[in-house]
Amino acid sequence: MVRALTVATPLVRAEGKVIHAGRRTATAEGKIVGPDGKLYAHATTTCIILDV
């Protein structure tokens, strides 16, 4: 969390993007931004890809 979301906060947008997708691992990032471009939250992740 970068800043709080309150009742007065206008509609926000969640964006997600895959940074890298390999054979066994993948990395991605996500963020929540307001209509004026203000950043409310951001995160990154690394995932292990398993065969089922």
C-alpha positions in Angstrom: 0.0 0.0 0.0 1.3 3.4 -1.0 -1.7 5.4 0.0 -5.1 4.7 1.6 -8.3 4.2 -0.4 -11.2 6.0 1.2 -14.9 6.5 0.4 -13.8 9.8 -1.3 -11.4 8.1 -3.6 -12.7 8.0 -7.2 -12.9 4.9 -9.3 -9.5 3.1 -9.4 -8.0 0.8 -12.0 -6.1 -2.5 -11.4 -3.3 -3.3 -13.9 -1.4 -6.5 -14.2 1.5 -7.4 -16.4 3.6 -10.6 -16.9 7.3 -9.5 -16.9 8.8 -12.9 -17.8 7.3 -16.4 -18.4 9.8 -19.2 -18.7 9.6 -22.9 -18.6 9.7 -23.2 -14.8 9.3 -19.7 -13.4 7.4 -16.6 -14.2 7.4 -13.0 -12.8 4.6 -10.5 -12.8 3.7 -7.1 -11.4 0.5 -5.4 -10.5 -0.6 -1.9 -9.4 -3.7 0.0 -8.5 -3.9 3.6 -9.9 -6.5 6.4 -9.7 -7.9 8.3 -12.7 -5.3 11.0 -12.2 -2.4 8.5 -12.3 -1.8 8.4 -8.5 -0.4 5.1 -7.4 -2.3 3.5 -4.5 -0.6 0.0 -4.3 1.9 -2.1 -6.2 3.3 -5.6 -5.9 5.5 -8.1 -7.7 5.5 -11.9 -7.6 7.6 -14.8 -8.7 5.7 -18.1 -9.5 6.9 -21.6 -10.0 5.2 -23.4 -12.9 4.4 -27.0 -12.3 3.3 -29.7 -14.7 0.0 -31.3 -13.6 
